[in-house]
């Protein structure tokens, strides 16, 4: 079976697999951003030039902001797994519209808004991004 265009690979269109790959890239980027926020907080805590109370307050704030992303990352992963499970149930000749409908019914907004989806390709500006 050809591996190009909108022709299916065992029932899953190439377009849906490419979308899934972009969403996985974005989830990895968000996970890295969360970890970078925590690492930055540890840097603040270890900075001897800052007063301890100020460092503790700043680091706590950075850690809380970074960890807020965990729920969104978990939601993204759950929704992508749900989509793949639904794809697996489709017959090999299912039309592309069915795959598009599965993507559109997911709860996660980033999957429905093209300008927010797949921002992993955008250069990082160094700040923690809270989705």
Secondary structure, DSSP 8 states (H G I E B T S, - for coil): ---STT-EETTEEHHHHHHHHHHHHHHHHHHHHHHHHHHHHHHHHH-TTS-HHHHHHHHHHHHHHHHTHHHHHHHHHHHHHHHHHHHHHS-TT--HHHHHHHHHT-S-HHHH-TTTTTGGGS---SS----
